[in-house]
Amino acid sequence: MQTIALVTSLLVLCGAVFMVFAIMLGQQTKGQVPTELQRRWRILIVLMFFFLAGYLLFAAILLSNLKFPTELVTGPVFLGGACFVYIVVNLALDTIGRIRAAEQNLRLLNDSLEQRVAERTMELQRSQEFLKTILDSLNDGVSIIDVRDFSIIAVNAPFLKECGMREEEVIGRTCYAITHNRHEVCEAPDDICPLLETVASGKHGMAEHVHYGVGGEKLYVEVSTSPILDKDGRIIQVAHVSRDITERKRGEEKLQRYAADLQETNKELTAFTNLVSHDLRAPLVNIKGFADELELTLMGVEGALNDYTDPLDEKAQNLVHKAFRKELPEALQFIKESAGRMDSLINAMLKLARFGSRRQRLEPVEMNDLVQTVILKLSTQREQHNAQVTVGWLPEVVADRIAVEQIMEYLLDNALKYLMPERPGVIEIIAERGEKETIFQICDNGRGIAAEDMHKVFELFRRAGQHAVPGEGMGLAYVKTLVRRHGGRLWCESELGVGSTFSFSISHKLDIAE
C-alpha cells in the first residue's frame, strides 16, 4: 500500500510540475489573446492555480499519511476539471468560429484581390496599348537601348519603318548595327554618339547622324537621347529618339548651292556693272568733250556772224542769230546736263554694286554718338533749312558702323531736303528696342508723300512727288540694301503736307564673329 501511495504521489507531483509550466505558458500567452476572450483566459489560469494547489495538497496527504478524507480534495478538483474542460471546449469552439470567419474573410479578400489584380492588369494592358499607340503615331523613331551592351530593348513603328525590319528582327541587336550598318560603337571624331554622351554625363544628348534605310539610302536624322534611371539613380537604359531631317538637309544643301550661285552671280554682276559703266563712260566722256569743243567753236563763230550775215535780209539774220545765240547754246547745255546726269547714274550704279559686295565689319555701335556725328556733318544743310533736330534715347546695336552711318546720313539728309520753306523744320530721331530687332525712326514735318506715289519711294530711278530737289532716285535703294544686309526692314509712313516717318530695323541675330 505504501508503494502505491508513493507512486501516486510522484505522478501527482509530475502533474503539478506540468501545471506550473502550463500556468507560465498561459501568463506569457495572455497578451496575445483577443480582448473578448481575456476574461475566460484568466478563469483558466485561476483554475490551473486551483489544480496546482489540489495536486500539492493531495500529494501531501498521501506522503504524510494524514487522516484526511481524500474525497474533499478530489471532489473539488474533479469539479474544477469539468469547468476547465468546459471553458477549453468553449474557447476551442470560439476559436474554430473565428478561424472559419477568418477563412471566409480571407476567401473574400482573395477573391477581391484577384478581381483587383485582374482589373489592374487590364488597366496596365490598356495603358500599354495606349502608350504604344501614341509612340507608333509619332513621326520620330523611338527605341529603348540597354547601356550594358547597346542592345535594343523596345522600338516603335516609325523606327521599324525607317530600318525596314520587323520587331523580332530588331530586338536584341545593337543600335549601331541596325542604324549604321557597322560593328562598333560610333565614336568621335568620325561620328559623335549622343548615347555615349548621355551614359557618361547622365544628361540629355543630341547630334545629327546619317542612318541607312531599307535600300541602303542615306537618311539624315537628328538624334536625341535621354537617360532612364533605376531606383538607385543609376543609368540602366537610354531613350533614343531619331527625327528624319533628310528634306531639311537637302533644302539646306540647295540653299548653300543657291547662296554660292548667288555669290558668283553677284560677282559677275559687279564685274558686268564695272564693264558696262566703263563702256558707257568712254562715249560719255567723248560726248562731253565734243560738246565743250562745239561750244568753244560756236563762241568763235559767233564773233564772225555779223560779217557774214550783212548780205542777208533781216529775217534771215534773225534766224541765224537765233540759231547760233539761243538754240545751239541751249542744245549744247542740254547735251552737257544729260551727259552729267548719265555720269551721275553710272556712279550711282557702281556705288550700289559696291554696297552689295562690301564685307561687313560688325561691332557694337553707340547710336547716340553716331547720330550726333551725322548731325554735325549736316550742320550746313540744317542751318539752310532752319531745322531743329532732336534725338531721343538710342540703344547700342551690333552693326557695321560705316553702313549705319550712311543709313542715318542719307535719311536725315533726305528729311532736310524735303522740309517746307514756309514753316520751321522739325526732325525727331527715336528708337525702340524689341525682342528680335531694334527699330529706328526719323520723323519730319516736311512735304510728305501722296498715297499714290508711295510705291515709287523704294524703286530704282523713281522719285515721288515733284522733282525740284536734285537726285538720281537711288538713295533709298542704297539704304534698303544696307538695311537688308543687317537682317532688317525699311518702310515709310507719310501724309502729304504733314510729314513723313522713315523707319528701319536692325536684327539682334547679328554676330560680331561673322
Helices and strands as residue ranges (DSSP letters): H 2-29, G 30-32, G 35-37, H 38-64, H 71-137, E 141-146, E 152-155, H 157-163, H 167-170, H 175-180, H 194-201, E 205-212, E 218-229, E 235-244, H 246-303, H 305-309, H 314-322, I 323-327, H 328-357, E 362-365, H 367-377, H 379-384, E 387-391, E 397-400, H 401-417, E 425-433, E 437-444, G 451-456, H 475-485, E 490-495, E 499-507
